[in-house]
Amino acid sequence: MSDETISRLEYAIQLLEKTSAALEQLQSRMDVIEQQLNPPSVDKPDRLSTKEAAELLGVHRLTLAQYRDQYWQEGIHYFPQAKECLYNRELIDDWQQNRTSPSTHQRAIDLWLSRQMGNQKRSRKAS
C-alpha cells in the first residue's frame, strides 16, 4: 500500500472513532430524556417481590439468587428483607433490556441514585 492510502485509512479510522464517541454521548442524552418523558408509572410499585421479579424476567425464582451474586448490587438492584428480597423494578427492567451494554445500564443506575432523597441538593433558607 502506498503512503497516501495508509494516510487515508488512518484518517478514516480517526473519523470513525470520533463518530463512535459522539454517538455514545447522544445515546446517553437520549436515555436521560427518555427517562424524563417516561417516568415509572404510578400504578406499578417500585419494589417487587421475588415472585414478581422472577415473572418480570421470565426466570425461576432461584435464578434471581444467581443474578444477585453475578450482576446486581445490594441496595441498588435488590434489598434483603427478613424473609425474602425486594427488587428495584426500574433497574431490574433496565438491566434486562441492557444486559449487553453495561455502560448504558450504569447510566440508569446513576440516574436512579441521583433521584434518591439522600442525594438531593438541599436548599438554603435566606436568614
ChimeraX attribute file (.defattr): number of C-alpha atoms within 10 A of each C-alpha:
attribute: neighborCount
match mode: 1-to-1
recipient: residues
	/A:1	5
	/A:2	6
	/A:3	8
	/A:4	9
	/A:5	10
	/A:6	11
	/A:7	11
	/A:8	11
	/A:9	12
	/A:10	12
	/A:11	12
	/A:12	12
	/A:13	12
	/A:14	12
	/A:15	12
	/A:16	12
	/A:17	12
	/A:18	11
	/A:19	12
	/A:20	12
	/A:21	12
	/A:22	12
	/A:23	12
	/A:24	13
	/A:25	12
	/A:26	11
	/A:27	13
	/A:28	16
	/A:29	11
	/A:30	12
	/A:31	17
	/A:32	14
	/A:33	11
	/A:34	11
	/A:35	13
	/A:36	10
	/A:37	9
	/A:38	9
	/A:39	9
	/A:40	13
	/A:41	8
	/A:42	7
	/A:43	6
	/A:44	10
	/A:45	11
	/A:46	14
	/A:47	18
	/A:48	20
	/A:49	15
	/A:50	19
	/A:51	14
	/A:52	15
	/A:53	22
	/A:54	17
	/A:55	12
	/A:56	14
	/A:57	15
	/A:58	10
	/A:59	12
	/A:60	13
	/A:61	15
	/A:62	10
	/A:63	12
	/A:64	21
	/A:65	14
	/A:66	11
	/A:67	12
	/A:68	13
	/A:69	10
	/A:70	9
	/A:71	12
	/A:72	17
	/A:73	12
	/A:74	12
	/A:75	11
	/A:76	14
	/A:77	21
	/A:78	22
	/A:79	15
	/A:80	11
	/A:81	8
	/A:82	5
	/A:83	6
	/A:84	11
	/A:85	18
	/A:86	20
	/A:87	24
	/A:88	20
	/A:89	21
	/A:90	19
	/A:91	20
	/A:92	21
	/A:93	14
	/A:94	16
	/A:95	22
	/A:96	12
	/A:97	12
	/A:98	15
	/A:99	12
	/A:100	10
	/A:101	10
	/A:102	11
	/A:103	13
	/A:104	19
	/A:105	20
	/A:106	15
	/A:107	14
	/A:108	21
	/A:109	17
	/A:110	11
	/A:111	14
	/A:112	14
	/A:113	14
	/A:114	13
	/A:115	10
	/A:116	9
	/A:117	8
	/A:118	9
	/A:119	9
	/A:120	10
	/A:121	8
	/A:122	7
	/A:123	6
	/A:124	6
	/A:125	5
	/A:126	4
	/A:127	3
